[in-house]
Amino acid sequence: MLFKPKAILNIFTDFDMNKYYQEGFDTILLDIDNTIAIPDTGSMDERAKNFILDLKKTGFNVCIFSNNYKERVKSFIGDNDIDFMHMVCKPLPFAYLLAVLRYKTSNKRTIVMGDQLLTDILGANLSGCYGIYCKQLVEQDSKTTARNRKIEKIIWRYIK
């Protein structure tokens, strides 16, 4: 099923980076809002920063991978040395495949981590990447995402 994640996490910090790295994964594309940050907050908090630093220390290529505008992504990253791609048009697979090319890896070695089935996980599956669903950090969503969540509730019934 196109919407089914390969794994589900309660929170992004539950990600076992050593296990996945040892399995041959080398690149991770991270969604921002409601995955590693509360929506509409400024820069990243210490928990997200430490998570990204740990991913890099483990050996992962790390990319903030967002449908947000450049200003929002840059505001989130702040002065931290973190690569990003903005306005990626998730779930369309072309940006996922561009990221694979950017990091000179393969889709089979690339993880996509996000909180939405209709964007992050669908895009991961369409592009052949490994999609990990993170439960949303807070119930608060934008209007567009709130509409998606209603559809996702129906999809979850079929996945489970």
Buried (B, 14 or more C-beta within 10 A) or exposed (E): EEBBBBBBBEBBEEBEBEEBBEEEBBBBBBBBBBBBBBBEBEBBEEEBBEBBBBBBEBEBBBBBBBBBEEEBBBBBBEEEEBEBBBEBEBBBBEBBBEBBEEBEBBBEBBBBBBBBBBBBBBBBBBBBBBBBBBEBBEEEBEEEBEEBBEEBEEBEEEBE
